[in-house]
Amino acid sequence: MSGVLSPTAPTHAEPLTVSESSDGVPPELLAFLTEGGGRSLSIRGRPGTGKTSLALEMLARVPGRRFFLSTRVDQMRLFKQFPFLTSRYERIEVVDLASMRAERLLMKSDVSRVTSLVVGNPGPSSKVDLGRFLTLPPPVQELYSRTPEGPGRATVVIDSWEALLADYASRLTSRSEEALSEPELAEALISMFVGQGTNVILVRETADPNAADYLVDGVLEARREVFQDHVFRALSPLKLRGVGVGVADFPFTLHGGRFQFLGPTPSWRAVPHSVHRSPEPVTGGPVEFTWGHRQMDERLAPLYPGALVFLETVANASGDTMGRIDTHIGSTNGHRGLMVTVVLPQGLTPSVIRPEVEPDGKFPQKFRIIWSVPSRGPSPRTQFQVPAESLVPYALDGMPPKEPEELATIVAGEGAGPAVVIASTSMLAAMAGRDEKKFEPFLSALIQTVRARGGLLVLYGYDYNAGSRFLTGEASHHLRIFERDGLPLLEEVHHGKPLYAIRAPRDPRSFPIFELVPVL
């Protein structure tokens, strides 16, 4: 039998504070494990949902000594599968189930006989019943014998709970009626570790609830879903006693082989480097356009003269997400000295562009805004303090129909130089009389006009809008925006680029900076 009366591993003198950066793990989970000490947590989910990755990432960040009971792989394979653990080899102690299968498994009837041999010592801890301790599986005894007493001084991960139960059941003899049931085993294990202040994390191989879930202090469920040929992962906090959780899910990725939490929403001050700010006007040479966002310039194809960007919003995605992107395209290129024409949607929906003011606080002179009159919403002049000379009111009702080329000139402007045109497909369709036969020729004329001038055309709208199929075929850059469980997602359709999560402030009017995080 393993040494059960005193710790067998050296004590590590580590401060009782959260180690390393906690950015990769939801802060609520770290608060749950570090505030109070002696917490129990169940992480359940189907195979491949990231449960082990999460448990290891949490183990690397909690204070005190760290123990990992591996029931499926030995220590060498574990460190090979998770190479980032090698830098923490001295800090994570691995107990291998396979190496302890020769240990004798005691039944309930053995307890009184073994107890009588122990004179003057009640067990490994005065707080633990020796009989209960001796009936636990040898790997659990080994873990308990190593963990120091005291709140927050140790954390134990058992991966997995089902594998430990299966090994326990496979070693039972004909006296199986004397073995511990699953609820008894769970209750004994949890009460022992939690009673001495040790955190215990049970990794489960199924998403179904069981007896352990009702005994632990917290329950997490990991999910893996395939959506449009991409994998989306989320962690649901079903129960976290003593910790307030304001969200239904924690979205995450396993990019790079490690658990990486995609939230929380970052402050704009944390990522100012990701946005271009180039107020110098474009003078001489070929015009080069920018997305206005360094990550998009690096990860997506460049914006060249004559390019057509189609921003398509799918299903229930918020229009605010589109506004974040076209705001950057328009504002940045406008600050660079290019004329920017914005065709506002009817009613001034939340996706309207809000140009950034000049350093002196004035509205940018290079912006020209076309809006519908009468409109159900407030005038851009009152809502965004747009000067009258920048507004081009367009009466949709009562105006005689115009030819596609004439409409294209109204939108693109009279000038001959390059310009950035940003328009909603709903407003363009309204200008064409909502006639699909006239709308596609209008779009074709607008594209030709902008390309002939070496400009940039950015159109945005919802799927199945008029002209969507036409634009899908004509666009040089087709971005699809949708939401999954409240998380804004972005993909580049034409080039098969990876899917990205958009991390941004909730209100794009405050400061529309966003980050792109790969979702794998």
JOCORUR-V447595 format. One record per pair of residues at least 4 apart in sequence whose ideal C-beta (glycine too) atoms are under 6 Angstrom apart, sorted by the first residue. I is the first residue (numbers start at 1). GAP is how many residues later the second one is. If there is no record, write none. Layout:
i->I gap->GAP
i->I gap->GAP
This chain:
i->2 gap->136
i->2 gap->139
i->2 gap->140
i->3 gap->5
i->3 gap->142
i->4 gap->120
i->4 gap->137
i->4 gap->141
i->5 gap->119
i->7 gap->139
i->9 gap->84
i->9 gap->137
i->12 gap->53
i->16 gap->47
i->16 gap->136
i->17 gap->46
i->18 gap->4
i->18 gap->12
i->18 gap->16
i->18 gap->43
i->19 gap->42
i->20 gap->41
i->22 gap->8
i->22 gap->39
i->24 gap->33
i->24 gap->236
i->24 gap->237
i->25 gap->4
i->25 gap->5
i->25 gap->32
i->25 gap->33
i->25 gap->36
i->25 gap->236
i->26 gap->224
i->26 gap->235
i->28 gap->215
i->28 gap->217
i->30 gap->4
i->31 gap->4
i->31 gap->212
i->32 gap->7
i->32 gap->186
i->32 gap->208
i->32 gap->211
i->33 gap->6
i->33 gap->29
i->33 gap->166
i->37 gap->114
i->37 gap->115
i->37 gap->160
i->38 gap->113
i->38 gap->156
i->38 gap->159
i->39 gap->160
i->39 gap->178
i->40 gap->150
i->40 gap->154
i->40 gap->160
i->40 gap->176
i->40 gap->177
i->41 gap->160
i->41 gap->175
i->41 gap->177
i->42 gap->160
i->42 gap->170
i->42 gap->171
i->42 gap->174
i->42 gap->177
i->43 gap->8
i->43 gap->160
i->43 gap->177
i->44 gap->160
i->44 gap->163
i->44 gap->177
i->45 gap->4
i->45 gap->6
i->45 gap->162
i->45 gap->176
i->45 gap->177
i->46 gap->161
i->48 gap->176
i->49 gap->173
i->49 gap->175
i->50 gap->4
i->50 gap->172
i->50 gap->183
i->50 gap->204
i->50 gap->209
i->51 gap->152
i->51 gap->171
i->52 gap->107
i->53 gap->201
i->53 gap->206
i->54 gap->205
i->55 gap->102
i->55 gap->146
i->55 gap->148
i->56 gap->26
i->57 gap->202
i->59 gap->7
i->59 gap->98
i->60 gap->28
i->62 gap->93
i->63 gap->89
i->64 gap->88
i->64 gap->89
i->64 gap->90
i->65 gap->89
i->66 gap->25
i->66 gap->26
i->66 gap->89
i->67 gap->26
i->67 gap->76
i->67 gap->89
i->68 gap->24
i->68 gap->26
i->68 gap->89
i->69 gap->26
i->69 gap->70
i->69 gap->74
i->69 gap->89
i->70 gap->8
i->70 gap->24
i->70 gap->26
i->71 gap->26
i->71 gap->89
i->71 gap->92
i->71 gap->93
i->72 gap->91
i->73 gap->4
i->73 gap->5
i->74 gap->22
i->75 gap->19
i->75 gap->21
i->79 gap->6
i->79 gap->7
i->84 gap->174
i->88 gap->4
i->95 gap->44
i->95 gap->47
i->95 gap->48
i->97 gap->42
i->100 gap->38
i->100 gap->39
i->103 gap->35
i->105 gap->66
i->106 gap->4
i->106 gap->28
i->106 gap->29
i->107 gap->68
i->107 gap->71
i->108 gap->70
i->109 gap->69
i->110 gap->4
i->111 gap->4
i->111 gap->20
i->111 gap->23
i->114 gap->20
i->115 gap->15
i->122 gap->4
i->122 gap->8
i->123 gap->5
i->123 gap->7
i->123 gap->10
i->124 gap->21
i->127 gap->68
i->128 gap->5
i->128 gap->64
i->132 gap->56
i->135 gap->45
i->136 gap->4
i->136 gap->5
i->137 gap->31
i->140 gap->49
i->143 gap->13
i->144 gap->48
i->147 gap->7
i->147 gap->51
i->148 gap->5
i->148 gap->6
i->149 gap->47
i->150 gap->47
i->151 gap->46
i->154 gap->44
i->155 gap->44
i->156 gap->44
i->157 gap->44
i->158 gap->44
i->159 gap->44
i->160 gap->43
i->160 gap->45
i->161 gap->41
i->161 gap->43
i->162 gap->43
i->172 gap->4
i->172 gap->7
i->180 gap->4
i->180 gap->5
i->182 gap->29
i->183 gap->28
i->186 gap->25
i->186 gap->26
i->186 gap->29
i->187 gap->4
i->187 gap->28
i->190 gap->4
i->190 gap->25
i->191 gap->4
i->193 gap->5
i->193 gap->7
i->202 gap->10
i->207 gap->14
i->209 gap->4
i->213 gap->6
i->217 gap->24
i->218 gap->21
i->218 gap->22
i->219 gap->19
i->219 gap->20
i->220 gap->15
i->220 gap->17
i->221 gap->15
i->221 gap->17
i->222 gap->13
i->223 gap->11
i->224 gap->9
i->225 gap->7
i->226 gap->5
i->227 gap->5
i->230 gap->269
i->232 gap->252
i->233 gap->19
i->234 gap->15
i->234 gap->17
i->234 gap->251
i->235 gap->15
i->235 gap->17
i->236 gap->13
i->237 gap->8
i->240 gap->5
i->249 gap->236
i->250 gap->11
i->251 gap->11
i->251 gap->236
i->252 gap->7
i->252 gap->8
i->252 gap->9
i->252 gap->10
i->253 gap->7
i->253 gap->266
i->253 gap->267
i->255 gap->5
i->255 gap->263
i->255 gap->265
i->262 gap->239
i->262 gap->255
i->266 gap->4
i->266 gap->5
i->266 gap->237
i->268 gap->243
i->268 gap->245
i->271 gap->242
i->271 gap->244
i->274 gap->20
i->274 gap->21
i->275 gap->18
i->275 gap->238
i->276 gap->14
i->276 gap->16
i->276 gap->56
i->278 gap->58
i->279 gap->56
i->281 gap->56
i->282 gap->5
i->282 gap->54
i->282 gap->55
i->287 gap->18
i->287 gap->131
i->287 gap->167
i->289 gap->14
i->289 gap->44
i->289 gap->167
i->290 gap->7
i->290 gap->42
i->291 gap->5
i->291 gap->6
i->291 gap->38
i->292 gap->36
i->292 gap->37
i->292 gap->40
i->293 gap->35
i->295 gap->4
i->295 gap->221
i->296 gap->4
i->300 gap->192
i->303 gap->4
i->305 gap->149
i->306 gap->145
i->307 gap->149
i->307 gap->169
i->308 gap->139
i->308 gap->149
i->308 gap->166
i->308 gap->167
i->308 gap->168
i->309 gap->149
i->309 gap->168
i->310 gap->149
i->310 gap->161
i->310 gap->165
i->310 gap->168
i->311 gap->11
i->311 gap->149
i->311 gap->168
i->312 gap->151
i->312 gap->168
i->313 gap->4
i->313 gap->9
i->313 gap->149
i->313 gap->168
i->314 gap->149
i->314 gap->166
i->314 gap->168
i->315 gap->167
i->316 gap->167
i->317 gap->4
i->317 gap->164
i->317 gap->165
i->317 gap->166
i->319 gap->30
i->319 gap->31
i->319 gap->32
i->320 gap->30
i->320 gap->188
i->321 gap->160
i->321 gap->167
i->322 gap->29
i->322 gap->138
i->323 gap->4
i->323 gap->28
i->323 gap->185
i->324 gap->180
i->324 gap->184
i->324 gap->188
i->324 gap->190
i->326 gap->4
i->326 gap->27
i->326 gap->96
i->326 gap->132
i->327 gap->4
i->327 gap->26
i->327 gap->185
i->328 gap->4
i->329 gap->129
i->330 gap->4
i->330 gap->10
i->330 gap->23
i->330 gap->92
i->331 gap->24
i->331 gap->25
i->333 gap->5
i->333 gap->87
i->334 gap->6
i->334 gap->30
i->334 gap->32
i->334 gap->33
i->338 gap->82
i->339 gap->27
i->339 gap->80
i->340 gap->26
i->340 gap->27
i->340 gap->80
i->341 gap->27
i->341 gap->72
i->341 gap->80
i->342 gap->11
i->342 gap->27
i->342 gap->80
i->343 gap->27
i->343 gap->80
i->343 gap->84
i->344 gap->8
i->344 gap->27
i->345 gap->4
i->345 gap->79
i->345 gap->81
i->345 gap->82
i->346 gap->26
i->347 gap->29
i->347 gap->30
i->348 gap->4
i->348 gap->29
i->355 gap->9
i->355 gap->12
i->357 gap->4
i->358 gap->4
i->358 gap->6
i->363 gap->23
i->363 gap->24
i->367 gap->23
i->368 gap->22
i->369 gap->11
i->369 gap->17
i->369 gap->21
i->369 gap->22
i->370 gap->22
i->370 gap->24
i->371 gap->9
i->372 gap->22
i->372 gap->24
i->373 gap->20
i->373 gap->22
i->378 gap->4
i->378 gap->5
i->380 gap->4
i->380 gap->6
i->381 gap->5
i->386 gap->4
i->386 gap->5
i->395 gap->4
i->396 gap->34
i->401 gap->32
i->402 gap->4
i->402 gap->5
i->404 gap->37
i->404 gap->38
i->404 gap->41
i->405 gap->40
i->407 gap->24
i->407 gap->35
i->408 gap->4
i->408 gap->37
i->408 gap->38
i->408 gap->41
i->411 gap->35
i->412 gap->9
i->412 gap->37
i->412 gap->38
i->418 gap->35
i->418 gap->36
i->418 gap->37
i->419 gap->36
i->420 gap->36
i->421 gap->29
i->421 gap->36
i->422 gap->36
i->423 gap->5
i->423 gap->36
i->424 gap->36
i->424 gap->37
i->425 gap->34
i->425 gap->36
i->425 gap->40
i->425 gap->42
i->429 gap->5
i->429 gap->10
i->429 gap->37
i->432 gap->6
i->432 gap->7
i->432 gap->10
i->436 gap->30
i->439 gap->27
i->439 gap->28
i->440 gap->30
i->443 gap->24
i->450 gap->5
i->450 gap->7
i->461 gap->4
i->467 gap->4
i->471 gap->4
i->478 gap->15
i->478 gap->16
i->479 gap->13
i->480 gap->11
i->480 gap->13
i->481 gap->9
i->482 gap->7
i->483 gap->5
i->484 gap->5
i->487 gap->14
i->488 gap->14
i->489 gap->10
i->489 gap->12
i->490 gap->10
i->490 gap->12
i->491 gap->8
i->492 gap->5
i->498 gap->20
i->499 gap->20
i->500 gap->16
i->500 gap->18
i->501 gap->16
i->501 gap->18
i->502 gap->12
i->503 gap->12
i->503 gap->14
i->504 gap->10
i->505 gap->5
i->508 gap->4
